[in-house]
Amino acid sequence: MSHINQLQRYWEGIMDRLTDQQEEAWLHHKVVGLEERGKDIQRVTFHLQPYHRQSYDESTILYYGIGISILLKEGQHFYLEEGTYKGIVWFDGEKWVKHEMETETGSSEAERVTSAFVEKDEFNRAFTYNRREAVRYAERWWNSYNPAYRHFDVDCTNYISQCLRAGGAPMWGQPNRSKGWWYGSKTWSYSWAVANSLRWYLSGSRKGLTAVEKSSADQLSLGDVICYDFEGDGRYNHNTIVVKKDANGMPLVNAHTSNSRQRYWAYEDSTAYTPNIKYKFFHIDG
């Protein structure tokens, strides 16, 4: 049996024995806590995403991400909690040797139990945008890819959405891909990953993640978003996030696709630049 198949079977076994399994202490604590708070678990699903493999001699180390979704019922109210986590499995040949979950700092799950579960339709809660966390995320992943999310060949908008999410921006609209702004384990809204769709979303959203359009780049703050229409034809094809200001108070930005860090916002040095370029400047609310 392949390493990935063994991993799949492992988690299938955990989910089949969810209420009494002891192998994954963090998940056991999560389930117990939900039940103690009077929440009825209706369904649990998971999605695995292996992202790195190291092999030497007969040994293999497999790094992976797992997304877990829990459908809960509380009285007459149903809602979905989701979390993403990272794990490591050690193999000796085909033999499973050891498994650990990573924490945010990369240490063993036995050293620290964490949870990233979030409630759907989060626009119903108060939202304060944490610009520091958005920028911190932008700096952490400017030249790499968080395994908790899918990586696209054209990754600029997916990256910006992750930054906004790291700043606490609330998701809503699932499962309608043309509605709201959201990311799920197997699908996502167009506004999450398509440059022109995010531009239209930020222009018109009145709930959840919202923004105010500004007239010039110098009016933006750290964590704000710039959208680019290189050809000037009305279809925006790139997005960046402001991570710093230069000595003149002008934005420096990070971006994916052509991964960039603290690049001058105007993109006049881009191979896609034309004299017809147009910009949209969005100050994120909250």
DAFEN-V15358 format. One record per run of one state. SS is the DSSP state (A for helix, B for strand, O for the rest). FROM is the first residue (numbers start at 0). TO is the last residue. If there is no record, write none. Layout:
((SS;FROM;TO) (SS;FROM;TO))
This chain:
((O;0;1) (A;2;15) (O;16;23) (A;24;35) (O;36;38) (B;39;55) (O;56;57) (B;58;73) (O;74;75) (B;76;91) (O;92;93) (B;94;101) (O;102;106) (B;107;107) (O;108;116) (B;117;118) (O;119;120) (A;121;123) (O;124;129) (A;130;139) (O;140;154) (A;155;165) (O;166;170) (B;171;171) (O;172;179) (B;180;180) (O;181;181) (B;182;182) (O;183;186) (B;187;187) (O;188;188) (A;189;192) (O;193;193) (A;194;203) (O;204;209) (B;210;213) (O;214;215) (A;216;218) (O;219;223) (B;224;228) (O;229;236) (B;237;244) (O;245;249) (B;250;254) (O;255;258) (B;259;263) (O;264;276) (B;277;283) (O;284;285))
